[in-house]
Amino acid sequence: MRAVVQTVSSASVTVDGAVVGAISDGLLVLLGVTHADTATTAETMARKVYELRILDDERSCAEVGAPLLVVSQFTLYGDARKGRRPSWGAAAPAEVAEPLVTAFVEALRARGAKVETGRFRAHMLVESVNVGPRTVLLEL
């Protein structure tokens, strides 16, 4: 599992002209799932993201109650080493990835996090105003 985590002053996801998720002053999490990931991987990643000390004064969402916007993004497993057209073979198929993204979101909520999401398998417009910018790549 891979997550690109960015501090944002605002972030939103729009699908078919309607905002389906939006936050202010929190973390935008772009989440990719690979074949070997499990519910345990999702739980571990949720803990790492929620406790990641990336906010102001090296604080975490767990400490300050900052919201998270989670957007599934299979393209985090794109491989362009052999040319200009990425291969998506390392990304888990939707039938595997969707329940694990859901498990990740549920694990965050179980920890008390306020979580908004994108829409799985939808063409999403993701907008963000990054703070810092501070961006971290987490990989399990």
N, C-alpha and C positions, 0 to 999 in steps of 0.2 A: 504494500500500500504506500502511496506517495501523497503528500499534501504540500501544496504551496500555500503558505500562510502569510497574509499581508495585513498590516495595521491600516485601518481606514477610518476616515471621519464620516463617510457614508458609502453604502454599497447597496445595489439593488439588482434584481433579476426580473426581466420583462419577457413574457411569452404571449404571442398574439396580441400585442398592444396593452396587455394588463400586467401590472406589477404583481408578481407571485411571492416575492420575498424582498424585504428591505431592512437595513439596520443603520444605526448611527453610532459612531465612536466604539468600534469593536474590531473583529477580525473577519476578513474574507478568507474562506478556506476552499481552495480548489482541490478536489479529492479524486485520486485515481486508484483503481483496483486492478490487481494482477491475478493470475490463475492460482497462485499458492495462498492467497489471503483467506482468512477464516474469520469467524465471529470473534475469536480471541484477538486476532490482529486488529479488528475494528475497535474493540474495547481498549486495547493498548494505545492505539493511535488517538482515540478520543481523549484519554487521560493525558497524553503528551501535549496535544493541542490545547486543551483546557488549562493546563498548568504551565504552558510555555511563557516564559518571562520576556515577552517582546513588547509589552505596552510601556507607557511612560513610567519612569523610575524603576524599570526592570520588574514590573508587576505583571500578573497573569489575569486572564478572564476569571479564574477561580477566585482571585483575591478581590477584584474590583467589580465583578458582576457584569462585565462587558458582554454584549451580545455577539453571536457568530452567525454568519451567512455561509452555508455549506452548499457548494455547487459541484455536482459530479462532473468529472472531466477525464474521459478515457484518453485524451490526447497527451496526458502526462506520461504515458507509456509509448509514445511515438518514438521510432528509431529511424533516424535519417543518416546513419553512418555509411550506407552503401549508395548514397545518391541524394537527390533533392526531394524525392517522394517518400514521405515517412511510411514505415510499416507499422501496423497496429497489432501485430501478433502477440505482444507481451501484455496487452490490455485484456482483462477478463471479459467474456461475452456478457451482454446485458443481463441475461438470466442469472448469472453469478454475481455481477457487480451490484445490481439494484438492491438485493437484500442486504448486502454488506454496507452499502452507503446508508441504508435505513438503519442498520445496526449501529453504525457510527453515530448517526444523529440521535438515536435513542439512548446510546451510552452517554453522550453529552448531556442530554436532558435529565437522565438519571442522576447526574452529578449536580444538577441544579442550574444548568446553563439555559439561557434564553437563545433558542436556535430558530433561524429562518432558513428556508431552503429554496433551491431552484426546482425545476421539474425534470425528472429523469426522462431521457429520450426526446426531449423537446428542443426545438431551436430557440436558444435563449440569448437575449441581449443582456450582458453583464456589464454594469457600470460601477466604477469605484473611484473614490477620491482617496488616494493613498496618503498616509501620514508618515513622514520621515524622509523618504520611504523606508520602511522596514519590511523586509520579505525574507522568509526562512523556508527552505525545502526540508521536509521531514521524510524519511523513508524507513520502512520496516521490512 
